[in-house]
Amino acid sequence: MIKFILQLSMGHYIVVGGEKSLVASFLSSLSSLVLLRLLRPLRPRAPPDLDASVAGIPPSYWPPVAVEDPVLGSSVGGRWRHLSAPDPGPSTPSAMKMARSSSFFSSLARSTSKLTPLAVFLAFFLVFSSLPSTEAYDSLDPNGNITIKWDIMQWTPDGYVAVVTMYNFQQYRHIQAPGWTLGWTWAKKEVIWSMVGAQTTEQGDCSKFKGNIPHCCKKDPTVVDLLPGTPYNMQIANCCKGGVISSWIQDPANAASSFQISAGRAGTTNKTVRVPKNFTLNAPGPGYTCGAAKIVKPTKFVTADGRRTTQALMTWNVTCTYSQFLSQKTPTCCVSLSSFYNDTIVNCPTCTCGCQNNITQPGSCVEGDSPYLASALNGPGKYSYTPLVQCTSHMCPIRVHWHVKLNYKEYWRVKVTITNFNYRMNYTQWNLVVQHPNFDNLTQIFSFNYKSLTPYGGINDTAMLWGIKYYNDLLMAAGPLGNVQSELLFQKDSSTFTFEKGWAFPRRIYFNGDNCVMPSPDAYPWLPNASPRLLGPSLLPVVLFWAMLAFLLVYV
């Protein structure tokens, strides 16, 4: 975590820090400099008793005068004389330190008293604008988040029974195996008597209880979902999926996960209950930042027949947003490019997700034809989802290849291939988000599902692609079957279409919500120099006809 520390003086610090973008870091540094400049004691002016011969002369030209400082003693080079005899000053080290602190704060008070209201406002605005925010931002899904809704359904003699539901309102980012992990800190000394549809990873110290032992006594419990196949008496609706939650567009019916919790030693009314704090969400690793719980209007529930509505006794919400910067230190996917009009295949940038180094990191990758592949798969990390990737120049678990395949008179065709280089991961319900200006004229897509995303209102340049259920919605682990592919047919727009300057290649690609590393634009396959404008196949017969006619006129 980056820390921006503003030093005021004499060992006193104010920490202003957090995860920052480049712009936020610049603003934070600027605010520190401005505040230091504003709080610096102003330059002293000539006192009234200064000799008239010196008055009107700039301070830098004043003659050096011995000055008796109450703390530091006498010195030469001061600006004015003392009008009265100075106090001898403190003699002990502690008294000296207190005197220095008093001198610092008195000078600070004198300087700030002379600041204009505008300067004070500017200083505080710059400092507080640089404080970290718990919200992240995704330009392709600006309103996406995971909302945790805590509904109290019943009061008990020493607490309540609540249903906790996580709604995934992200359009394309889902939670895959091994699933979500939810944590919080109790406000008082609450315990969990029982749970349905989930469980805590640790029970904690319950030695103070006799008879009925709580399910969890920890101050900061950690909850995980139950696995499929859980007995029905331990299930509730939307539970027991191993922590897997689909994205909102891909499968809205499975974009939620719920569990029931019975809390004890808690409040028994709306006024005595205390809201938990410090919520954390791992899905399955870091990346989500959760805000504080906010009490909202009680949730209303409609019965199956739609004839009756009930509501919770009390409800609070927690909003969690995703940041890829917090999630992974290195990228997880890359993009390669090719085209029919150029023999160049632009591979993923070298060392995109890491570099091959079996000397310092043995076992970081394995060759596809290695006789040790089977033993490597069963080695350490088999059950921890630690990636074991095939040795490549980019070392990414996922590669997306965009190939400009054909050019027609009014259409052009692209082939998209997703390859899995991870031997330990099958990607269920994978999805791809592609940004290209010609998606507003997408005519047909083969063997993939398609949904248009419009994060910028009327601009339709972003598409979400995912596999067809029971056909190719599962991206198998690395190997002969570790890929899925499809073709896209675009209609040409005469006002924008061109093959020049890499226009036919995507602007951005996301795999499972993570931004993939694109090649450098200067490496894109370009049109041959002799053909700045590519002729369509429909013009080929015309060209051949005129060539034959010219041949006959010359040689016959």
QUIZI-V296850 format. One line per field, one symbol per residue. ss: DSSP state (H for helix, E for strand, L for the rest). phi: phi as a letter, one per 20 degrees, with the letter a starting at -180 (. if undefined). psi: psi as a letter, one per 40 degrees, with the letter a starting at -180 (. if undefined). A space follows every 10 residues. Layout:
ss = ???
phi = ???
psi = ???
This chain:
ss = LLEEEEEEEL LEEEEEELLL LHHHHHHHHH HHHHHHHHHL LLLLLLLLLL LLLLLLLLHH HLLLEEEEEL LLEEEEEELL LLLLLLLLLL LLHHHHHHHH HHHHHHHHHH HHHLLLHHHH HHHHHHHHHL LLLLLLLLLL LLLLLEEEEE EEEEEELLEE EEEEEEEELL LLLLELLLLE EEEEELLLLL EEEEEELEEE LLLLLLLLLL LLLLLELLLL LEEEELLLLL LHHHLLLLLL LLLLELLLLL LHHHLEEEEE EEEELLLLLL LLLLLLEEEE EEELLLLEEE LLLEEELLLE EELLLLLLEE ELLEEEEEEE EELHHHHLLL LLEEEEEEEL LEEEEELLLL LLLLLLLLLL LLLLEELLLL LLHHHHHLLL LLLLLLLLEE LLLLLLLEEE EEEEEEELLL EEEEEEEEEE LELLLLEELL EEEEELHHHH HEEEELLEEE EEELLELLEL LEEEEEELLL LLLEELLLLL LLEEEEEEEE ELLLLLLLLH HHLLLLLEEE ELLEELELLL HHHLLLLLLL LLLLLLHHHH HHHHHHHHHH HHHHHL
phi = .fddddeerl neccecbqfc efffffffff ffffffffef gfffefffef gffegneggf dfffcfcdef denebdofdb efecfffgnf defffgffff ffffffffff fffeffgfff fffffffffe ffdeddcdfe bfdfaddedd dedbedgcrb dcddcddeee fcedddgenf cdcacffcdf cdfbbcnabe fcenedffec nfeffbdffc fcdcfeegnf gffddcfmdm dmnecfffef bffdebbcbd cdedlcfdbf edfdffclfc cdbedfqedd effcfcfgfd cdffemdbcd bffabcdcdd ddcffffcfc fcbbcdcbbf ebffdefggf lgdqcfbfee cfnfbbffdf fefffffeeg nfddlffcdf fcfdmefccd dddfebcdfd cbccddcdde defdceeelf bcdcdbfeff cfebcdmcec bfdcfdmeed cccdcbfefm dbfdeffgqf debcbbccdd efdgfcfaef lmffdfebcd dlndfefeff gfeffdfgfe cfceefffef gfffffffff fffedd
psi = hhhhhhhcif ehihhhiihi iddddddddd ddddddddeh hihiihidei hdddiehide eiihhhhhhe deaiiieadi iidihiidii didddddddd dddddddddd dddeiidddd ddddddddee iiieiihhde gdehihhhhh hhdhiidebi hihhhhhgeh dehihiieii hhiihidbfi ihdiiheiii didahfeeii bhhidheidg ihhiiiiiei ideeiiifif efehhiiddd gddffihiih hhhifiieid deihhiifii hhgeaidhhh aihhhaiiii hhideeeihi iidihiihhh iihddddidi ieiihiiiid ehehhhiiih fdeiihgedd ghediiideh eedddddeah edeefhhhii hiddfidhhh hhhhdihade iiiihhhhhh eheehhhifi ihhhhheeee fhdihheiih hhhgefbehg ehihiiihhe cfehhiihad efiiiiihhi iihdedhiei ffdeiidihh hfehhihiih deeihiiide gdhhiidded dddddddddd dddde.
